[in-house]
Amino acid sequence: MEVKIEKLIYGGEGLGHADGATVFVPYVLPDEVVAIDPVERKKKFIRGKLESIIAPSPLRIAPRCPYFGACGGCHYQHQPYESQVPSKAAILAETLRRLGHIEWEGAIETHTASPWGYRNRAQWKVRPPEKSDNSDERRLSGIGYFRAGSTSLVPVDQCAILSPLLESTLRALEAALRNGTVPKSLRELEAFADAKDEKLILNASFVGFPPNIPPLAAGIRELIPQAESLLFHEPARDRMELFGPGFLRYDAGKNSYRVGHMSFFQVNRFLIDEMVRVVTAPPPGAGGKRQKLALDLFAGVGLFTVPLAEHFDRVVAVEANPASVRDLEINIGLVNGGVEARSADVEEFLYKFRENPDLLVLDPPRAGLEPGSVNRLTHMRAKRITYVSCEPSTLARDLAVLVKAGFRVEEIHLFDLFPQTFHIESVVKLVRDK
């Protein structure tokens, strides 16, 4: 089937029309004519696999990574970076308009940094090598990432979006797995590096703990001397063994944060400081005057909580994840009073909280806010809301409710935390008009 691509849409695909149906195809660019193999067909919907490019876009470039198109991690390496960000801004504006009926006439301020070597966190799947003459089985063993939409492994020995320390760690682990010095029960590894890219913590997940854990930990530390702390986990029996302090320190802005093995932290090491600055900046005309109360919901380890304390007499940080709460409590302990940590589900907290904050900071997971939380926010007399989102569709849904309740969108920022991928991180600032 031959299709002309009209535009890029959220999810990494291009959209076109053929045979009376809307067609979705990955790894294409606007205005290209491509031949596709339909792999999913419904009455007015076709999802296709790219077979060949009949008329390429003048923007098309050779991808930097040899695994691009097989590995499901990146979606835009065939597109120059300087055109990726405008594409994402257009997708964000269109999503807010189509799903949230938000007609934003102002500029979307974009924040970018290096499109390579930016990730401070990586998660690798592991499949042990098998003694087999089957080349397919050998090819599916190793360390790497899943193919898009599958659990089939793509073994890799390089990844250009990782920080230098994480990429060297990947190579060391790949060699160790190939040499048989890593247990066959290992199934997943997650590494998180500090701001200077000098130290890391490592989570290892097994289908069954190997018999000699301490020697294995010592061997991994010898293989990766930058590993400050190791956490071994056997999910089936919920068994854990820790070797090390259980956290590292991450410097962001003027503050240093404790981040533990199971805690969330932003992954783009180049844009964290800028994001903190934008999210926590005082409103226009504040003139350095301190405000009374800020709520930081889905606070994590306190990335926004700690700097908010510079501008507010009181900050209440709410987080449900127990690991993040432990880090949050320690991180706010470095602030000179006025900051409280609440270990609670956000929706439950909001139903009990009866004060009206000057500022609400929201940084929910991809699913966005629970309906009950949005409803409570519409009745809370907050003066301002700053919404940090990693999913445009749920952002649009939640903003539609807030705007209907009397909030006005004042600023929209796009932080390109995930270059080479379709993912969009945005910060929307709202002010109450009525």
C-alpha positions as CSV (number, residue, x, y, z in Angstrom):
1,M,0.0,0.0,0.0
2,E,1.3,3.5,-0.9
3,V,0.7,6.3,1.5
4,K,1.6,10.0,1.7
5,I,2.4,11.1,5.2
6,E,0.6,14.2,6.3
7,K,2.0,14.9,9.8
8,L,3.6,13.3,12.8
9,I,1.4,12.4,15.8
10,Y,2.1,11.6,19.4
11,G,3.5,8.0,19.7
12,G,6.2,8.3,17.1
13,E,4.1,7.6,14.1
14,G,3.2,9.4,10.9
15,L,-0.4,9.8,9.8
16,G,-1.8,9.5,6.3
17,H,-4.9,8.4,4.5
18,A,-5.5,5.5,2.0
19,D,-8.4,3.4,0.9
20,G,-10.8,5.5,3.0
21,A,-8.9,4.7,6.1
22,T,-6.5,6.6,8.4
23,V,-3.1,5.1,8.3
24,F,-0.4,5.1,11.0
25,V,3.3,4.3,10.1
26,P,6.4,4.6,12.3
27,Y,9.8,6.0,11.2
28,V,8.5,8.4,8.6
29,L,8.4,12.2,8.1
30,P,5.8,14.6,6.8
31,D,5.3,14.8,3.0
32,E,7.1,11.5,2.4
33,V,5.5,8.9,0.1
34,V,6.1,5.4,1.5
35,A,5.1,1.8,0.8
36,I,3.8,0.0,3.8
37,D,2.7,-3.5,4.8
38,P,-0.6,-3.3,6.7
39,V,-0.1,-5.3,9.9
40,E,-3.4,-4.2,11.6
41,R,-6.6,-3.3,9.8
42,K,-10.0,-2.2,10.9
43,K,-12.9,-0.5,9.1
44,K,-11.3,3.0,9.1
45,F,-8.0,2.3,10.7
46,I,-4.7,0.8,9.3
47,R,-1.4,0.4,11.2
48,G,1.4,-0.3,8.8
49,K,5.0,-1.5,8.8
50,L,7.4,0.7,6.7
51,E,8.6,-1.3,3.7
52,S,10.3,1.3,1.6
53,I,10.4,5.1,1.1
54,I,9.3,6.1,-2.4
55,A,9.7,9.8,-2.0
56,P,11.9,10.7,1.0
57,S,11.7,14.0,2.8
58,P,14.7,16.4,2.3
59,L,15.0,16.4,6.1
60,R,15.6,12.6,6.3
61,I,19.1,11.7,7.8
62,A,20.9,8.5,8.5
63,P,20.3,7.4,12.1
64,R,23.3,7.5,14.5
65,C,22.5,4.2,16.2
66,P,22.9,0.9,14.3
67,Y,19.9,-0.5,16.3
68,F,17.5,2.2,15.4
69,G,14.3,0.7,14.0
70,A,14.8,-2.6,15.8
71,C,15.2,-1.3,19.4
72,G,12.0,0.3,20.6
73,G,13.7,3.1,22.6
74,C,14.1,5.8,19.9
75,H,11.6,7.0,17.3
76,Y,13.1,10.1,15.6
77,Q,16.8,9.4,14.8
78,H,15.9,9.7,11.1
79,Q,15.0,13.4,11.8
80,P,17.5,16.2,12.5
81,Y,17.2,17.3,16.1
82,E,16.5,20.9,15.2
83,S,13.2,19.8,13.6
84,Q,12.3,17.3,16.3
85,V,11.4,20.0,18.9
86,P,9.1,22.0,16.6
87,S,7.3,18.8,15.7
88,K,6.8,18.0,19.4
89,A,5.6,21.6,20.1
90,A,3.0,21.3,17.3
91,I,1.9,17.9,18.6
92,L,1.5,19.3,22.1
93,A,-0.6,22.3,20.9
94,E,-2.7,20.1,18.7
95,T,-3.4,17.6,21.5
96,L,-4.4,20.4,23.9
97,R,-6.7,21.8,21.3
98,R,-8.3,18.5,20.2
99,L,-8.7,16.8,23.6
100,G,-8.8,19.7,26.0
101,H,-10.4,22.4,23.7
102,I,-7.6,24.7,24.8
103,E,-6.9,27.2,22.1
104,W,-3.4,28.4,23.1
105,E,-2.4,31.5,21.0
106,G,0.8,32.2,22.8
107,A,4.2,30.7,22.3
108,I,5.2,27.4,23.6
109,E,8.6,28.1,25.2
110,T,11.0,25.2,24.4
111,H,13.9,24.1,26.6
112,T,16.6,22.0,25.0
113,A,20.1,20.7,25.6
114,S,22.4,18.1,24.0
115,P,20.3,15.5,22.2
116,W,22.9,12.7,22.9
117,G,24.3,11.3,26.1
118,Y,21.6,12.9,28.2
119,R,20.1,10.0,30.2
120,N,21.2,9.5,33.8
121,R,19.0,6.4,34.2
122,A,18.8,3.2,32.1
123,Q,16.9,-0.1,32.4
124,W,18.3,-3.1,30.5
125,K,16.7,-6.4,29.9
126,V,18.9,-9.5,30.2
127,R,18.5,-12.9,28.5
128,P,21.3,-15.4,29.2
129,P,23.1,-17.1,26.3
130,E,21.8,-20.6,25.6
131,K,23.8,-23.6,24.3
132,S,22.1,-23.9,21.0
133,D,22.9,-24.1,17.3
134,N,19.8,-22.0,16.6
135,S,21.1,-18.6,15.4
136,D,17.8,-16.9,16.4
137,E,18.1,-18.1,20.0
138,R,21.7,-16.8,20.2
139,R,20.7,-13.5,18.7
140,L,18.0,-13.0,21.3
141,S,20.3,-13.5,24.2
142,G,22.4,-10.8,25.8
143,I,21.6,-7.4,27.3
144,G,19.6,-4.6,25.7
145,Y,16.1,-3.3,25.1
146,F,12.8,-4.8,23.9
147,R,11.6,-4.3,20.4
148,A,8.7,-1.8,20.1
149,G,5.5,-3.4,21.2
150,S,7.0,-6.8,22.1
151,T,9.1,-8.6,24.7
152,S,11.6,-9.8,22.2
153,L,15.1,-8.7,23.1
154,V,17.3,-6.5,20.9
155,P,20.9,-7.1,22.3
156,V,23.0,-3.9,22.2
157,D,26.5,-3.0,23.0
158,Q,26.1,0.8,22.7
159,C,23.4,3.4,23.3
160,A,24.0,7.0,22.2
161,I,21.4,8.6,24.5
162,L,23.0,7.3,27.7
163,S,25.5,9.3,29.8
164,P,29.1,8.2,29.2
165,L,29.2,6.4,32.5
166,L,26.0,4.5,31.8
167,E,27.2,3.5,28.3
168,S,30.5,2.3,29.7
169,T,28.5,0.3,32.3
170,L,26.4,-1.2,29.6
171,R,29.5,-2.3,27.7
172,A,31.1,-3.8,30.8
173,L,27.9,-5.8,31.6
174,E,27.6,-6.9,28.0
175,A,31.1,-8.3,28.1
176,A,30.6,-10.0,31.5
177,L,27.4,-11.6,30.2
178,R,29.1,-12.8,27.1
179,N,32.0,-14.3,29.2
180,G,29.6,-16.1,31.5
181,T,30.7,-14.2,34.6
182,V,27.1,-13.1,35.4
183,P,24.5,-15.5,36.8
184,K,22.0,-16.9,34.3
185,S,19.2,-16.0,36.6
186,L,19.8,-12.3,36.0
187,R,16.8,-10.7,34.1
188,E,17.0,-7.0,34.5
189,L,19.4,-4.2,35.4
190,E,18.7,-0.6,36.2
191,A,21.5,2.0,36.7
192,F,21.2,5.6,37.9
193,A,24.1,8.0,37.7
194,D,24.8,11.2,39.7
195,A,24.9,14.7,38.3
196,K,28.7,14.6,37.7
197,D,28.4,11.2,35.9
198,E,31.0,9.8,38.3
199,K,29.0,7.4,40.6
200,L,25.9,5.2,40.2
201,I,23.6,2.9,42.0
202,L,22.6,-0.4,40.4
203,N,19.4,-2.5,40.8
204,A,19.7,-6.2,39.7
205,S,16.6,-8.4,39.3
206,F,16.8,-12.2,39.3
207,V,14.4,-15.1,38.7
208,G,16.2,-16.9,41.6
209,F,18.9,-15.6,43.8
210,P,22.3,-17.1,43.0
211,P,23.8,-19.1,45.9
212,N,26.7,-16.8,46.7
213,I,25.4,-13.3,46.9
214,P,28.4,-11.4,48.6
215,P,31.0,-12.7,46.1
216,L,28.7,-11.7,43.2
217,A,28.3,-8.2,44.7
218,A,32.1,-7.9,45.1
219,G,32.5,-9.1,41.5
220,I,30.1,-6.4,40.1
221,R,31.9,-3.7,42.1
222,E,35.2,-4.8,40.6
223,L,33.6,-4.8,37.2
224,I,31.9,-1.4,37.8
225,P,34.0,0.5,40.4
226,Q,31.7,3.5,40.1
227,A,28.8,1.5,41.7
228,E,28.2,3.1,45.1
229,S,25.4,0.8,46.1
230,L,23.9,-2.5,44.8
231,L,20.4,-3.7,45.3
232,F,19.6,-7.4,44.4
233,H,15.9,-8.2,44.0
234,E,14.0,-11.5,43.5
235,P,10.5,-10.3,42.6
236,A,8.8,-13.8,42.9
237,R,9.7,-14.0,46.6
238,D,10.0,-10.2,47.2
239,R,13.5,-10.8,48.5
240,M,16.1,-8.0,48.6
241,E,19.7,-7.8,49.5
242,L,21.5,-4.4,49.7
243,F,25.2,-3.8,49.4
244,G,26.1,-0.2,50.1
245,P,24.3,2.9,51.5
246,G,21.2,2.4,49.4
247,F,21.3,5.9,47.8
248,L,23.5,8.4,46.1
249,R,23.6,12.2,46.2
250,Y,22.4,14.2,43.2
251,D,23.2,17.8,42.9
252,A,20.6,20.0,41.2
253,G,20.6,23.8,41.3
254,K,21.8,24.9,44.7
255,N,20.7,21.7,46.5
256,S,21.9,18.2,46.9
257,Y,19.3,15.4,47.0
258,R,19.4,11.9,48.4
259,V,18.0,9.5,45.8
260,G,17.5,5.9,46.7
261,H,17.4,2.7,44.7
262,M,13.6,2.7,44.3
263,S,12.9,6.4,44.1
264,F,11.9,8.5,41.0
265,F,14.1,11.3,39.7
266,Q,14.2,13.2,36.4
267,V,16.3,11.4,33.8
268,N,17.7,14.2,31.6
269,R,20.9,15.3,33.3
270,F,21.3,18.5,31.2
271,L,17.8,20.0,31.9
272,I,17.1,19.3,35.5
273,D,18.4,22.6,36.8
274,E,16.4,24.5,34.2
275,M,13.2,22.6,35.0
276,V,13.6,23.3,38.7
277,R,14.1,27.0,37.9
278,V,10.9,27.3,35.8
279,V,8.7,25.2,38.1
280,T,9.6,27.0,41.3
281,A,10.1,30.6,40.0
282,P,8.0,33.2,41.8
283,P,5.0,34.6,39.8
284,P,5.5,37.9,37.8
285,G,5.4,40.9,40.1
286,A,6.2,39.0,43.3
287,G,9.2,41.3,43.8
288,G,10.9,38.9,46.2
289,K,8.0,38.8,48.6
290,R,7.5,35.5,50.3
291,Q,4.1,33.8,50.0
292,K,2.3,31.8,52.6
293,L,1.7,28.2,51.4
294,A,2.7,25.9,48.5
295,L,1.5,22.3,48.0
296,D,3.9,20.0,46.1
297,L,1.8,17.0,45.1
298,F,3.5,13.8,43.8
299,A,6.7,15.3,45.3
300,G,9.0,12.4,44.8
301,V,12.3,13.0,46.7
302,G,11.6,16.8,46.9
303,L,13.2,18.1,43.7
304,F,10.7,21.0,43.6
305,T,9.9,21.0,47.4
306,V,13.3,22.1,48.6
307,P,13.7,25.2,46.3
308,L,10.0,26.2,46.9
309,A,11.0,26.8,50.6
310,E,13.0,29.8,49.4
311,H,9.8,31.6,48.4
312,F,7.1,30.3,50.8
313,D,6.7,30.4,54.6
314,R,5.3,26.9,54.5
315,V,5.6,24.0,51.9
316,V,3.6,20.7,52.2
317,A,5.0,17.9,50.1
318,V,2.8,14.8,49.4
319,E,4.2,11.5,48.2
320,A,2.8,8.0,48.3
321,N,5.9,5.9,47.4
322,P,7.5,4.7,50.6
323,A,11.0,4.8,49.2
324,S,10.6,8.3,47.8
325,V,9.1,9.4,51.2
326,R,12.2,8.3,53.0
327,D,14.4,10.3,50.7
328,L,12.0,13.3,50.8
329,E,12.1,13.4,54.6
330,I,15.9,13.5,54.6
331,N,16.1,16.1,51.8
332,I,13.7,18.5,53.5
333,G,15.6,18.1,56.7
334,L,18.3,20.2,55.2
335,V,15.8,23.1,54.9
336,N,15.5,25.6,57.8
337,G,12.0,24.8,58.8
338,G,8.6,25.4,57.1
339,V,8.5,22.2,55.1
340,E,6.4,19.2,55.9
341,A,6.4,15.8,54.2
342,R,3.1,13.8,54.1
343,S,3.2,10.1,53.2
344,A,-0.2,9.8,51.6
345,D,-2.2,9.2,48.4
346,V,-2.8,12.5,46.8
347,E,-6.5,12.1,46.3
348,E,-7.0,11.1,50.0
349,F,-4.8,14.0,51.1
350,L,-6.8,16.5,49.1
351,Y,-10.1,15.4,50.6
352,K,-8.8,16.0,54.1
353,F,-6.8,19.2,53.4
354,R,-8.9,22.4,54.0
355,E,-6.4,25.2,53.4
356,N,-6.2,27.3,50.2
357,P,-2.6,27.4,48.9
358,D,-1.0,30.2,47.0
359,L,0.6,27.6,44.7
360,L,-0.1,24.0,43.7
361,V,2.7,22.1,42.0
362,L,1.4,18.9,40.3
363,D,3.8,16.3,38.9
364,P,1.5,13.2,38.4
365,P,2.4,10.0,36.7
366,R,1.6,9.3,33.0
367,A,-2.1,8.6,33.9
368,G,-2.6,12.1,35.1
369,L,-4.8,13.1,38.0
370,E,-7.5,10.9,39.5
371,P,-11.0,12.3,38.8
372,G,-11.5,12.8,42.5
373,S,-8.3,14.9,42.7
374,V,-9.3,17.1,39.8
375,N,-12.7,17.7,41.4
376,R,-11.2,18.6,44.7
377,L,-8.7,21.0,43.0
378,T,-11.6,22.9,41.3
379,H,-13.1,23.6,44.8
380,M,-9.8,24.5,46.4
381,R,-9.1,28.2,46.1
382,A,-5.5,28.0,45.0
383,K,-4.2,31.2,43.4
384,R,-1.9,29.4,40.9
385,I,-1.2,25.9,39.6
386,T,2.0,24.6,38.0
387,Y,1.3,21.3,36.2
388,V,4.3,19.2,35.2
389,S,3.2,16.5,32.7
390,C,4.8,13.6,30.8
391,E,1.7,12.7,28.8
392,P,-0.1,15.3,26.6
393,S,-3.4,13.5,26.4
394,T,-4.0,13.3,30.2
395,L,-2.6,16.8,30.6
396,A,-5.3,18.1,28.1
397,R,-8.0,16.2,29.9
398,D,-7.1,17.6,33.3
399,L,-6.5,21.2,32.0
400,A,-10.0,21.2,30.4
401,V,-11.5,20.7,33.9
402,L,-9.3,23.3,35.6
403,V,-10.0,25.9,32.9
404,K,-13.7,25.3,33.1
405,A,-13.4,25.8,36.9
406,G,-12.0,29.3,36.5
407,F,-8.2,28.8,35.9
408,R,-6.5,30.4,32.9
409,V,-3.4,29.1,31.1
410,E,-0.7,31.6,31.5
411,E,2.5,29.8,30.2
412,I,3.3,26.6,28.4
413,H,6.8,25.2,28.4
414,L,8.1,22.2,26.5
415,F,11.1,20.5,28.1
416,D,12.7,18.1,25.6
417,L,13.8,15.6,28.3
418,F,13.7,12.7,25.8
419,P,15.4,13.7,22.5
420,Q,15.2,11.1,19.7
421,T,11.9,9.8,21.2
422,F,8.3,10.8,20.9
423,H,8.0,11.6,24.6
424,I,6.9,15.1,25.6
425,E,7.5,16.7,29.0
426,S,5.6,20.0,29.5
427,V,5.1,22.5,32.3
428,V,1.9,24.5,32.2
429,K,1.3,27.5,34.6
430,L,-2.3,28.5,35.4
431,V,-3.7,31.4,37.4
432,R,-7.2,31.6,38.9
433,D,-9.3,34.3,37.2
434,K,-12.5,33.7,39.1
